Amino acid sequence: MGHKAIEITDASFADLINSDTPVLVDFWAEWCGPCKMIGPVVEEIAGEYEGRAIVGKLDVDANSNVPASFGIRSIPTLMIFKNGKMVEKIVGAVPKGALTSKLEAHI
């Protein structure tokens, strides 16, 4: 099946985003319809970008500190980090191409 998106928690977040490899973080929740639509897309990207980018999902219900620190109000919100800094923010269920083109820009 290939590489899967990793589960990110409040505890693991800071260490993870301090990578010089781009990190795509999908902020999602179980009850969120659009999150369920974009979930499989995020998993596909995780497989396709293995070795070039880190792809992870952060459940906002289980982990509230990180979403709060970024003022995330609506989900899905996807953020791309590089060297610990947020370089892209995408709100809503967008087409796969919109995500990959933003990710490519930072690889």
Buried (B, 14 or more C-beta within 10 A) or exposed (E): EEBBBBEBBBEBBEEBBEBEBBBBBBBBBEEBEBBBEBBEBBBBBBEBBEEEBBBBBBBBEEBEEBBEEEEBEEBBBBBBBBEEEEBBEBBEBBEBEBBBEBBEEBE
